[in-house]
Amino acid sequence: MVLDPIAAWAIVIVGYALPLIHIAVSPSAGPWKPPPGSGCPFSPRAGWLVIVLLLGVFGWLLFILSRKRRATPR
């Protein structure tokens, strides 16, 4: 079975581009700069971008689920 080029581009756009754009512009993804005093060179937002880049839609679902978990009062 050969994948149609339009279907292949749709998979790339929906599976990778849209999740990356969503996290890049979402205010709840965290700041672009790492927290002061942390030893990690990555910010929370950059970390989420790496996770989504590696896991695709599954990383996006992890991001969405973590936002819902954080939004509920304890």
Steps between C-alpha positions, in 0.01 A plus 500: 500500500638838398423807708358792308721813532206704629432241772869496594508880536178489703663253741807722536296817552245353740743272683796734542451857379173581675608359839830690481324824409245449777769459765708788361211747535321353804536716814460194723809329354726694735761770447763502225781558753608235753413568863768695688749280677413186305780293357303412188565713191150435363184683592175315571366605160812375319469173688142457381607582144767228513251248640250576224771494237604151608157353581274689261131480585570294812720778639225749422252287693742491794517880489122537488451252785762674715327836451167355612662339803671827595183707453293308756527634857639262759 
